[in-house]
Amino acid sequence: MQKFRTVDEYIIAQKPVFREPLHNLRELILLNIPDNSDEVISYGIPVYKHNGMLVGFGTRKSGISFYVMNTSLLAKLIGKSKQWKGSTLYIDMDVPLPAELIQQIIRYRLKQNLERKKIKGNKKDNV
């Protein structure tokens, strides 16, 4: 597996057909997360963190994978669909980026992470 240090390196290393959609997805993510969030490479893919893991992305043979980091979230948001499996939303190259769904996922994940952080903080206070 190729080691990437930055998201730019990751995107440039992908097949040309993936580069623009990946760049667009990255920009959409960055516009919807707080400025103090982290953009890192984790497990060989771009991942975004804010109070824990938020979302990530990668490529597959016929498109892009958007990693939601929550196995029940996609079922809750879009119901049954061939478009997702587990915590991964599959985006085929022949369809537009589902920007509204991605924004909704990011908002939900930010809220989940904040709630989890508050719970962890309360547990520390009670010890």
N, C-alpha and C positions, 0 to 999 in steps of 0.2 A: 504494500500500500504506500502510495506517495505521501510524503509528509509536507504539509503546508503550514506556513507560519502566519499567513494573513488570509483574509477573505478575498482580497484582490488576487493573490496567488492561486487560490482555489478556483476562482471564476476563470482566470486566464488559462488554467490547465485543462478546462473542459472543452469538449468539441465546440466548434464555432456556432452551431445551431443553438446551443444552450446558453451562450454568453449573455446575449441581450435579455432573455427572460430571467436569468439569474440576477443580472444587474437590476432589472425592474423589481423583482421580488425583494432584493436587498434594500432598495430605496423605499419600497412600501413598508417594510419592517422598520427601518430607521425613522421614518416619518411618524410611526405609531408607537414608539417606545420612548421612555424618558431619556433625556440627554445623558444622564449618568449611568445608563445601562452599559453592559460590556458586550463587545463583539469579539468572539474568540473562535478558535478552531478547537473542537472537541471530538474525539473519536473520528478524526479525519474530515469533519464537515463543519461549515459555519454554524455557530450557535450563538444565540442572544440570551443574556442573563440580566435579570433584575430581581433581586430578592430570591434568587435561585434560577434554574433553567426556565426559559420562556418558550422559545421556538428555535427551530433550525431548518436547514434545507440542504438538499443534495440532488444529484442527478441519478437517473436510471435509464434503461435502454430507450424508452419511448417518451420520456418527459422528466419532470421535476418531482421530487418528493419534498413535501413540507411537513416537518416533524413538529407535532403539537405538544409532545411531552406529557400527555394526559390521555389515557386509553378510553375514558368514557366521554370525553368532550365532543368528539366528532359525531358520535351517535346522538348525543343530546342536541347538537346544533343542526345537523343535516339528515338525521334519520338513516335508514338503510340506503346504501349506495355502493356501487362498485368503485366509486371515486376515492374511497378510503378503506383502510384496514388497520385495526388497532389504533395507534396514535399517529398514523401517517396519512396525509392527504395527498393523493396522486393527481398531478396536473399534467395532462397530455399536451404535447406541443401544438396540437391543432385546435386548441381552445384558448380563449383569452384567460389571463390570470384572474382568478375569482377574488378581486380586490376587496369587495365588501365582506366576504366570508373570512378572508385572512385578517382584516381589521377587527372583525368581531371576535375571532379566536384570540388575537393579541390582547384585546381589552379584557376578555375573560381570564386569560392566563395571568395578566398583570394583577387582576383582582384576587385570583386564587393564591398567587405568591404572597401578596400583601397579607391576606387573611392567615396564611400559614405562618408568616413571620410574626404576626401579632400573637398567635397561639403559642409559638415557641417562646416569645418574649414573656408572656404571662406565666409559662411553666417555670422559667428561670426566676421570676419574681416570687413565686410561691415556694421555692425550695429553701 
